Amino acid sequence: MNVIASKKMSLFEPAIFSSLKNYAKQQEEMFGVNLIDLSLGSPDIPPHDMLLKSMSDLSGKPSSYGYTLTGSNEFYTAVARYYLRVNKVALDPETEIVQTIGSQEGLVHLPLAFCNPGDYVLTTNPGYVAYAAGITLAGATPYYIPLDESKGYLPNLMAIPDEIAHKAKLLILNMPGNPVPMSPSIEYFTEVVAFAKKYNIIVLHDAAYSEFYFTGDAPISFLAVPEAKEVGLEINSLSKSFSLAGARVAYIAGNAEMVSIIKQLKSNLDFGIFNPIQSTAALALDHAEEITAPLRRTFAKRHSTLMTGLQELRWDVAPSSGGMFVWAKYPYQLDSVSFAYKTIEQTGVLMVPGTTFGTEGEGFVRLALVQDNERLKEAVHRLSSLSL
């Protein structure tokens, strides 16, 4: 049989993560390289014991195995309590929250709910790869806002041409970001709200790393800014903050009319999330402070170890007070993809080339804080021996 992919598939390249891991595995098998994987942002710390017990107990109940169809009242009310307690934002659990099967699913499908072919979607370069996938599936046109180091890596909305802004339907932001872990301010988000109102643009703020902050107060929720709910939404996930990456549970909160449209789309796409996962996620949100505080301390130490070590090697590390990654410019005259493969060959350290996240990532790599302190020190030691 002659199997031919759709024309749209030509717009999707194989994920670099798989290619890197396959190459690293070959190096390990051929040369006995001991790998240190800093590529994928998958938490290496297990979930809290109370969450493991909850999943175990609830999964043993025969009644747990039916379709859930949508988010449970237990989960939605837990999200509302969490937002009120942590972000000082009141949410209606019935109309202002919709569950997604992990944030990736929500990010990829959301443009389908709001964008027509030819509409512009504004997002950042570099930026998380799922944004581009969602824009492509919707047939929309991306407009990439370069992240300028001199402006603290915050997207400069004033640099967007007026004719593009008038054609834009959606603005996607991510703070603390992936791959660039910049942090927002209330002044910046206030500017975002004014921009969205001026051009009638829906804002989606990806807050997946909201619990990963190392100094001072937690990052500001976009929804905490006056009038933000009039123009947008915030998506958050339990994958990173609660070490529940494999459980695939997240949610979008904000404007009730927008949430209703997303619910309509999802009613045609899936049948909800396994009920024990929803109940365990609700438990996690109700005990967020107890669960996330030790994780924060651990990741703060890791961040300090890796950032300091790379700076001693004369790498230019983006300043950061949160997130799960280090974004760094390496001191070698080599493109980022070649550099990532050479680094595997010479050191066994896996990191993601900056161009995975956009053209503005050339000369940079992203390193995930997913190994313990000693392994991170070992990674820095190995990188010191690079000969390029």
C-alpha positions in Angstrom: 0.0 0.0 0.0 1.3 3.5 -0.9 0.8 5.5 2.3 0.8 9.2 1.8 0.7 11.7 4.6 -1.5 14.7 4.4 -0.1 18.0 3.1 -0.4 19.4 6.6 2.0 16.8 7.9 4.8 18.5 5.8 4.6 21.4 8.3 5.5 19.1 11.2 9.1 18.1 11.6 10.1 15.1 13.8 10.6 16.2 17.4 14.3 17.0 18.2 13.9 15.4 21.6 13.5 11.9 20.1 16.4 12.4 17.7 18.7 13.6 20.5 17.8 10.7 22.8 18.3 8.1 20.0 21.7 9.6 19.2 22.7 9.6 22.9 21.6 6.0 23.2 23.8 5.0 20.3 26.7 6.8 21.8 26.1 5.0 25.1 25.9 1.6 23.5 28.9 2.1 21.2 31.3 3.9 23.5 29.9 3.3 27.0 29.1 7.0 27.5 27.4 7.7 30.9 24.6 10.0 30.0 23.4 13.0 31.9 20.0 14.0 30.5 19.1 17.7 30.8 16.9 17.7 27.7 13.3 17.0 28.7 11.6 19.0 31.5 10.2 15.9 33.1 10.3 16.0 36.9 12.7 13.5 38.4 11.2 13.9 41.9 8.3 11.5 42.7 4.9 12.8 43.8 4.2 13.5 47.4 3.3 10.4 49.4 -0.3 11.6 50.0 -0.8 11.8 46.2 0.6 8.3 45.6 -1.7 6.9 48.3 -4.7 8.7 46.8 -4.0 7.3 43.3 -3.5 3.8 44.8 -6.6 3.9 46.9 -8.9 5.4 44.2 -7.6 3.2 41.4 -8.7 0.1 43.3 -12.3 1.1 43.2 -14.3 -0.5 40.3 -16.5 2.6 40.1 -13.5 4.7 39.0 -13.3 3.3 35.5 -16.3 4.9 33.7 -16.1 8.0 31.4 -15.9 11.3 33.2 -16.8 13.3 30.1 -15.6 16.5 31.7 -14.0 17.9 34.8 -15.5 16.9 38.1 -17.0 19.4 40.5 -14.4 18.2 43.0 -11.6 19.2 40.7 -13.1 22.5 39.6 -13.9 23.7 43.1 -10.3 22.8 44.1 -8.9 24.9 41.3 -11.2 27.8 42.4 -10.0 27.5 46.0 -6.4 27.3 44.9 -6.7 30.5 42.7 -8.4 32.4 45.5 -5.9 31.3 48.1 -2.7 31.6 46.1 -3.5 34.3 43.4 -6.3 36.2 45.2 -8.4 35.6 42.1 -12.1 34.5 42.4 -13.2 32.0 39.8 -16.6 30.5 39.2 -15.9 26.7 39.1 -18.9 26.0 36.9 -18.3 28.6 34.2 -14.7 29.9 34.4 -12.6 26.7 34.5 -12.2 23.9 31.9 -10.0 20.8 32.4 -7.5 19.7 29.8 -5.5 16.5 29.4 -2.3 18.1 30.3 -1.3 21.6 29.3 0.0 20.4 25.9 -3.4 19.2 24.8 -5.0 22.5 25.8 -2.3 24.6 24.1 -2.5 22.7 20.9 -6.3 22.7 20.7 -7.1 26.2 21.9 -6.3 28.0 18.6 -8.8 25.7 16.9 -11.5 27.1 19.2 -10.8 30.8 18.3 -8.8 31.1 15.0 -9.8 31.0 11.4 -7.4 30.3 8.6 -5.5 33.6 8.0 -5.9 34.9 11.5 -2.7 35.9 13.1 -1.5 34.5 16.4 1.1 36.5 18.3 3.6 34.5 20.3 7.3 34.6 21.1 10.6 33.6 19.4 12.0 31.6 21.1 8.9 29.9 22.5 7.4 26.6 23.6 7.0 24.3 20.6 3.4 23.4 21.3 2.3 26.9 20.4 3.5 26.6 16.9 1.8 23.2 16.6 -1.6 24.6 17.6 -1.3 27.5 15.3 -0.5 25.2 12.4 -3.4 22.9 13.1 -5.8 25.8 13.2 -4.5 27.1 9.9 -3.6 30.4 11.5 -0.5 32.5 10.8 2.1 33.0 13.5 3.7 36.3 14.1 6.7 35.9 16.3 7.8 38.6 18.8 11.6 38.4 19.4 12.6 38.1 23.1 15.1 40.9 23.6 17.7 40.3 26.2 18.1 44.1 26.7 14.4 44.3 27.7 14.6 41.4 30.2 13.3 38.9 27.6 9.8 40.4 27.9 7.9 40.5 24.5 7.8 44.1 23.2 4.1 44.5 22.2 4.8 48.0 20.9 7.1 46.6 18.3 4.2 44.7 16.6 3.1 46.4 13.4 -0.3 48.0 13.7 -1.6 46.1 10.6 -0.5 42.8 12.2 -2.1 43.6 15.5 -5.4 44.4 13.8 -5.4 41.0 12.1 -4.4 39.1 15.3 -6.9 36.9 17.1 -4.8 35.4 19.9 -1.7 36.4 21.9 0.1 33.5 23.7 2.5 34.4 26.6 4.5 32.2 29.0 6.0 33.6 32.2 8.1 32.2 33.9 8.9 30.9 30.4 10.0 27.9 28.5 12.7 28.0 27.3 13.5 31.5 28.5 12.5 31.8 32.2 11.7 35.5 32.3 9.2 36.6 35.0 6.3 39.0 34.6 5.4 42.1 36.5 2.0 43.6 37.2 3.0 46.6 35.1 3.8 44.4 32.1 0.5 42.4 32.4 -1.4 45.7 32.7 0.2 46.7 29.4 -0.9 43.3 27.9 -4.5 43.9 29.0 -4.5 47.4 27.4 -3.0 46.0 24.2 -5.6 43.2 24.0 -8.5 45.6 24.6 -7.2 48.0 21.9 -7.0 45.3 19.2 -9.7 42.9 20.4 -7.2 40.1 21.0 -7.7 37.0 23.2 -4.8 36.5 25.6 -3.7 33.1 26.7 -1.1 33.1 29.5 0.7 29.8 30.0 1.5 29.6 33.8 2.8 26.1 33.9 5.8 27.2 36.0 4.0 29.5 38.4 5.1 27.4 41.5 8.7 27.5 40.4 10.1 30.7 41.9 13.4 31.0 43.8 13.4 34.4 45.5 10.7 36.7 46.8 7.0 36.3 46.0 5.4 34.0 43.6 5.0 35.1 40.0 1.9 37.2 39.3 -1.1 35.5 37.8 -2.3 37.2 34.6 -5.9 36.9 36.0 -4.9 39.0 39.0 -4.5 42.0 36.9 -7.6 44.3 36.6 -9.8 43.5 33.6 -7.7 40.5 32.6 -10.7 38.3 32.7 -12.4 40.5 30.1 -9.7 39.6 27.5 -8.2 36.3 28.4 -7.4 33.0 30.0 -4.6 31.3 32.0 -3.6 27.7 31.6 -1.9 25.9 34.4 -0.7 22.3 34.9 0.1 19.9 37.8 2.8 18.2 35.8 5.8 20.2 37.0 4.6 21.9 40.3 3.3 18.6 41.7 5.5 16.0 39.9 2.4 14.6 38.1 3.7 14.9 34.5 2.5 11.4 33.6 -1.0 12.0 35.0 -1.8 14.6 32.3 -4.0 16.9 34.2 -4.2 20.7 33.7 -6.9 23.4 33.4 -7.7 26.7 31.6 -9.3 29.4 33.7 -10.7 32.9 33.0 -13.3 34.5 30.7 -16.5 32.5 31.0 -17.5 32.9 27.3 -14.1 31.7 26.1 -14.2 28.8 28.5 -17.6 27.8 27.2 -16.3 27.7 23.6 -13.3 25.5 24.7 -15.7 23.2 26.5 -17.8 22.9 23.3 -14.7 21.9 21.3 -13.5 19.4 23.9 -16.9 17.7 24.0 -16.1 16.6 20.5 -12.5 15.6 21.2 -12.3 13.6 24.4 -14.2 12.0 27.3 -12.4 13.5 30.2 -9.7 12.4 32.6 -9.5 9.2 34.8 -11.5 10.1 37.9 -8.7 9.1 40.4 -6.4 11.5 38.7 -9.0 14.3 39.0 -9.5 13.6 42.7 -5.7 13.3 43.3 -5.2 16.6 41.5 -7.8 18.2 43.7 -6.0 16.9 46.8 -2.7 18.3 45.4 -4.2 21.8 44.9 -5.7 21.8 48.4 -2.3 21.0 49.8 -0.2 23.1 47.4 1.9 25.0 49.9 2.9 21.8 51.7 3.8 20.0 48.5 5.4 22.7 46.4 7.6 24.4 49.1 10.2 21.6 49.3 10.2 21.2 45.5 10.9 24.9 45.2 13.9 24.7 47.5 15.3 21.7 45.6 15.0 23.4 42.2 16.4 26.7 43.6 19.5 24.9 44.7 19.8 23.1 41.3 19.3 26.4 39.5 22.1 28.1 41.5 24.4 25.1 41.0 24.0 25.0 37.2 23.9 28.8 36.6 27.0 29.4 38.7 28.9 26.5 37.1 28.1 27.6 33.5 29.0 31.2 34.3 32.4 30.0 35.6 32.8 28.4 32.1 32.1 31.8 30.6 28.7 30.8 29.3 26.2 33.7 29.2 23.2 32.6 31.3 19.9 34.4 31.1 19.0 35.9 34.5 16.1 34.1 36.1 14.2 34.0 39.4 12.1 31.0 38.5 11.2 28.3 36.1 12.5 24.8 35.4 15.2 25.6 32.9 18.5 27.4 32.3 18.8 29.3 29.0 22.4 29.8 28.1 24.5 31.1 25.3 27.6 28.9 24.8 31.0 30.4 24.0 31.7 28.4 20.8 31.3 29.3 17.1 28.9 26.4 16.3 25.2 26.3 15.4 23.1 25.1 18.3 22.0 21.8 16.7 25.6 20.8 15.9 26.7 21.9 19.3 24.1 19.7 21.0 25.2 16.6 19.1 28.9 17.4 19.7 28.2 17.8 23.4 26.7 14.4 23.5 29.7 12.9 21.7 32.3 14.5 23.9 30.6 14.7 27.3 27.4 12.6 27.3 25.4 15.7 28.5 22.0 16.1 26.7 20.6 19.5 26.2 18.2 21.0 23.7 19.4 23.3 20.9 18.0 26.8 21.1 16.7 26.7 17.5 14.2 24.0 18.6 12.2 27.0 20.1 12.7 29.4 17.2 15.3 31.2 15.1 16.2 33.6 17.9 17.5 30.6 19.8 20.5 30.2 17.6 23.7 30.1 19.7 21.7 29.1 22.8 20.8 25.8 24.5 18.1 24.9 27.1 19.1 22.8 30.1 16.4 21.3 32.3 16.9 21.1 36.1 16.0 17.5 36.3 19.1 15.9 37.8 20.3 16.2 41.4 22.9 18.6 42.5 25.8 16.2 42.2 24.9 15.2 38.7 24.6 18.9 37.7 28.1 19.5 39.1 29.3 16.5 37.1 27.6 17.9 34.0 29.4 21.2 34.4 32.7 19.4 35.0 32.2 17.5 31.7 31.3 20.6 29.8 34.5 22.2 31.0 36.4 19.6 28.9 34.7 20.4 25.6 37.0 20.8 22.7 35.3 22.5 19.7 
